[in-house]
């Protein structure tokens, strides 16, 4: 058993949402929850938060969060508070503090609660953590939308490998193919520093083909914990000056391939970790 992932991104055509529009959706949800726990109020809150989640999706939404760190922190605090209020309300329902004479109203409220909880979960567990992880991969410096897209692809790949480790985790590898840049630029060649000469194609090896950079990051361990492989891959990417420089070029586009391995064939070793290239 193994797990294979690929992240191929097309250029986003969306404009990043404004902080004002995001705050308005959040405030609408907060007012609806404060207005009461009837089905109509809960449904209005769910609709507002679902719109907020959609606005935060993709590169455009990510870029809005990366640009406005103070707003992102405030968003996390306020959505967490909403989630806590809903949990307290649900506990009161379980304790019998709220009783409905009409079953239909009870069912409508339950449906609205599920939609609201789903939207809260998406913002708290998908959108916000993704933005934080992208910021970490870029060492806190994401200068423009194209860089946000490239680092986001890396994070999507690493997150996917984390989920797939149950299919094999003795080793893992990620290949990052970056196009749209001048691979022969003197400033980039200086950072390459012989990394294209490793015949075993081990961690942090680089190849240049068809005008593209092909970076590879690998890790293997006969004994390890879930998450160790991607933690090692993430550390290699964060410390790679060449990758960090290339992904900050405004014209760079990244294709990411990944593989988490169960060594049914071949020994457990870094050179034997996927992905491999044509060599």
C-alpha positions as CSV (number, residue, x, y, z in Angstrom):
1,X,0.0,0.0,0.0
2,X,1.2,3.5,-0.8
3,X,-0.3,7.0,-1.2
4,X,0.2,9.2,-4.2
5,X,-0.8,12.9,-4.5
6,X,-0.5,15.6,-7.1
7,X,-1.3,19.3,-6.9
8,X,-1.8,21.1,-10.2
9,X,-3.1,24.6,-9.9
10,X,-4.5,27.0,-12.5
11,X,-4.1,30.7,-12.2
12,X,-6.8,32.3,-10.0
13,X,-9.1,34.8,-11.6
14,X,-10.8,35.8,-8.3
15,X,-10.1,39.1,-6.6
16,X,-9.1,38.8,-3.0
17,X,-12.0,39.7,-0.7
18,X,-11.7,42.9,1.3
19,X,-11.4,42.8,5.1
20,X,-14.6,44.9,5.2
21,X,-16.6,42.3,3.3
22,X,-15.3,39.5,5.5
23,X,-16.0,41.4,8.7
24,X,-19.5,42.1,7.5
25,X,-20.3,38.4,7.0
26,X,-18.8,37.6,10.4
27,X,-20.8,40.3,12.1
28,X,-24.0,39.1,10.4
29,X,-23.4,35.6,11.8
30,X,-22.7,37.0,15.3
31,X,-25.9,39.1,15.3
32,X,-28.0,36.2,14.1
33,X,-26.7,33.9,16.8
34,X,-27.2,36.7,19.4
35,X,-30.8,37.2,18.2
36,X,-31.9,33.8,19.4
37,X,-31.6,30.1,18.9
38,X,-34.7,29.7,16.7
39,X,-34.3,28.0,13.3
40,X,-34.5,31.2,11.3
41,X,-31.7,32.9,13.3
42,X,-29.5,29.8,13.2
43,X,-30.1,29.4,9.5
44,X,-29.2,33.1,8.9
45,X,-25.9,32.6,10.8
46,X,-25.2,29.4,8.9
47,X,-25.7,31.2,5.5
48,X,-23.4,34.1,6.5
49,X,-20.6,31.8,7.7
50,X,-21.0,29.6,4.6
51,X,-20.5,32.7,2.5
52,X,-17.5,33.6,4.7
53,X,-16.0,30.1,4.1
54,X,-16.4,30.4,0.4
55,X,-14.8,33.9,0.4
56,X,-11.8,32.4,2.2
57,X,-11.3,29.5,-0.1
58,X,-8.7,29.3,-2.8
59,X,-5.7,31.6,-3.5
60,X,-7.8,34.7,-3.3
61,X,-9.1,34.0,0.2
62,X,-5.7,32.8,1.4
63,X,-4.1,36.0,0.1
64,X,-6.6,38.1,2.1
65,X,-5.7,36.3,5.3
66,X,-1.9,36.5,4.6
67,X,-2.1,40.2,4.0
68,X,-4.1,41.0,7.1
69,X,-2.6,39.1,10.0
70,X,-4.5,41.2,12.7
71,X,-7.8,40.5,11.0
72,X,-7.0,36.8,10.7
73,X,-6.2,36.6,14.5
74,X,-9.4,38.4,15.3
75,X,-11.4,36.1,13.0
76,X,-10.0,33.1,14.7
77,X,-11.0,34.4,18.2
78,X,-14.5,35.4,17.1
79,X,-15.3,32.2,15.3
80,X,-13.9,30.2,18.2
81,X,-16.3,32.1,20.5
82,X,-19.2,31.4,18.2
83,X,-18.3,27.7,18.3
84,X,-18.2,27.7,22.1
85,X,-21.6,29.4,22.3
86,X,-23.1,26.8,20.1
87,X,-21.6,23.9,22.1
88,X,-23.1,25.5,25.3
89,X,-26.4,25.7,23.5
90,X,-26.3,22.1,22.4
91,X,-25.5,21.0,26.0
92,X,-28.5,22.9,27.2
93,X,-30.6,21.0,24.6
94,X,-29.3,17.7,25.8
95,X,-30.1,18.7,29.4
96,X,-33.7,19.5,28.4
97,X,-33.5,23.3,28.9
98,X,-35.2,23.9,25.6
99,X,-38.4,22.1,24.7
100,X,-40.4,22.3,21.5
101,X,-44.0,21.4,21.2
102,X,-43.7,21.1,17.5
103,X,-41.4,18.4,16.1
104,X,-41.1,20.2,12.8
105,X,-39.5,23.2,14.5
106,X,-37.1,20.9,16.4
107,X,-36.0,19.3,13.1
108,X,-35.5,22.7,11.4
109,X,-33.4,23.9,14.2
110,X,-31.2,20.7,14.2
111,X,-30.7,21.1,10.4
112,X,-29.7,24.8,10.9
113,X,-27.3,23.8,13.7
114,X,-25.6,21.2,11.5
115,X,-25.1,23.7,8.7
116,X,-23.8,26.3,11.1
117,X,-21.4,23.8,12.8
118,X,-20.1,22.7,9.4
119,X,-19.3,26.3,8.3
120,X,-17.6,27.0,11.6
121,X,-15.5,23.8,11.3
122,X,-14.5,24.7,7.8
123,X,-13.2,28.2,8.8
124,X,-11.6,27.0,12.0
125,X,-10.1,23.7,10.8
126,X,-9.5,24.3,7.1
127,X,-9.1,28.0,6.1
128,X,-7.3,29.4,9.1
129,X,-4.8,26.5,9.7
130,X,-4.0,26.4,6.0
131,X,-3.1,30.1,6.0
132,X,-0.9,29.6,9.1
133,X,0.8,26.6,7.6
134,X,1.5,28.5,4.4
135,X,3.0,31.4,6.4
136,X,5.2,28.9,8.2
137,X,6.4,27.3,5.0
138,X,7.3,30.7,3.6
139,X,9.1,31.7,6.8
140,X,6.6,34.5,7.3
141,X,7.3,36.2,3.9
142,X,4.7,35.8,1.2
143,X,5.2,38.9,-1.0
144,X,2.5,38.5,-3.6
145,X,-0.4,36.4,-4.9
146,X,1.7,34.1,-7.1
147,X,3.9,33.2,-4.1
148,X,0.8,32.5,-2.0
149,X,-0.4,30.1,-4.7
150,X,3.0,28.3,-4.9
151,X,3.4,27.9,-1.2
152,X,-0.3,26.9,-0.9
153,X,0.4,24.0,-3.3
154,X,3.2,22.8,-1.1
155,X,1.0,22.9,1.9
156,X,-1.8,21.1,0.2
157,X,0.6,18.3,-0.8
158,X,2.1,18.0,2.7
159,X,-1.4,17.9,4.2
160,X,-2.4,15.2,1.8
161,X,0.7,13.1,2.6
162,X,-0.2,13.5,6.3
163,X,-3.6,12.0,5.6
164,X,-2.3,9.2,3.5
165,X,0.4,8.0,5.9
166,X,-1.9,5.3,7.1
167,X,-1.2,3.6,3.7
168,X,2.5,3.6,4.3
169,X,5.0,5.8,6.2
170,X,8.4,4.2,6.1
171,X,9.4,6.9,3.7
172,X,8.0,9.8,1.8
173,X,9.0,12.3,-0.9
174,X,7.8,15.4,-2.6
175,X,8.9,16.7,-6.1
176,X,8.3,20.4,-6.8
177,X,8.5,21.3,-10.4
178,X,8.7,25.1,-10.9
179,X,8.1,26.6,-14.3
180,X,7.9,30.2,-15.6
181,X,11.3,31.3,-14.3
182,X,14.8,31.7,-15.9
183,X,16.6,28.6,-14.6
184,X,19.9,30.0,-15.9
185,X,19.7,33.3,-14.1
186,X,23.1,33.9,-12.4
187,X,21.5,34.7,-9.0
188,X,19.7,31.3,-9.1
189,X,22.7,29.3,-10.4
190,X,24.8,30.7,-7.6
191,X,22.3,29.2,-5.1
192,X,22.3,25.9,-6.9
193,X,25.8,25.1,-5.6
194,X,26.2,21.6,-7.1
195,X,22.9,20.3,-5.8
196,X,22.2,19.0,-9.3
197,X,25.1,16.5,-9.1
198,X,23.7,14.0,-6.6
199,X,23.4,10.7,-8.5
200,X,21.2,9.2,-5.9
201,X,18.6,12.0,-6.1
202,X,18.4,12.4,-2.3
203,X,16.8,15.0,-0.2
204,X,17.3,18.6,-1.5
205,X,18.6,17.4,-4.8
206,X,17.7,19.6,-7.8
207,X,17.5,19.0,-11.5
208,X,17.0,21.5,-14.3
209,X,15.1,20.3,-17.4
210,X,13.1,22.0,-20.1
211,X,13.8,25.3,-18.4
212,X,12.1,24.1,-15.1
213,X,13.5,23.5,-11.7
214,X,12.8,20.1,-10.2
215,X,13.3,20.1,-6.4
216,X,13.1,16.9,-4.5
217,X,12.6,16.4,-0.7
218,X,12.8,13.0,0.9
219,X,12.8,11.3,4.3
220,X,12.9,7.7,5.5
221,X,12.9,5.9,8.8
222,X,12.4,2.3,9.6
223,X,10.9,3.3,13.0
224,X,9.0,6.6,13.3
225,X,5.8,8.3,14.3
226,X,2.9,9.5,12.1
227,X,3.8,13.0,10.9
228,X,7.6,12.6,11.2
229,X,8.1,12.4,7.4
230,X,6.1,15.5,6.5
231,X,7.8,17.4,9.4
232,X,11.2,16.5,7.9
233,X,10.1,17.5,4.4
234,X,8.7,20.8,5.7
235,X,11.9,21.6,7.5
236,X,13.9,20.9,4.3
237,X,11.7,23.2,2.3
238,X,11.8,26.0,4.9
239,X,15.6,25.9,5.0
240,X,16.1,25.7,1.2
241,X,17.2,29.2,0.1
242,X,17.0,28.3,-3.6
243,X,13.4,27.0,-3.4
244,X,12.4,30.0,-1.2
245,X,13.9,32.4,-3.7
246,X,12.4,30.7,-6.8
247,X,8.8,30.6,-5.4
248,X,8.9,34.3,-4.6
249,X,9.5,35.2,-8.3
250,X,6.3,36.7,-9.6
251,X,6.2,34.4,-12.7
252,X,6.8,31.1,-10.9
253,X,4.2,28.3,-11.0
254,X,4.6,25.1,-9.0
255,X,3.5,21.6,-9.7
256,X,3.8,19.3,-6.7
257,X,4.0,15.5,-6.8
258,X,4.2,13.4,-3.6
259,X,4.4,9.8,-2.5
260,X,4.2,8.1,0.9
261,X,5.6,4.6,0.8
262,X,5.2,1.1,2.2
263,X,8.4,-0.6,1.2
264,X,7.0,-3.7,-0.5
265,X,9.9,-3.6,-3.0
266,X,13.4,-2.3,-2.2
267,X,15.0,-1.3,1.1
268,X,13.8,1.6,3.3
269,X,16.3,4.3,2.4
270,X,16.3,8.0,1.4
271,X,17.5,7.3,-2.2
272,X,14.7,4.7,-2.5
273,X,12.0,7.0,-1.4
274,X,9.7,8.4,-4.0
275,X,9.2,10.4,-6.1
276,X,11.9,9.4,-8.5
277,X,12.8,11.0,-11.7
278,X,13.6,9.6,-15.1
279,X,17.2,8.7,-13.9
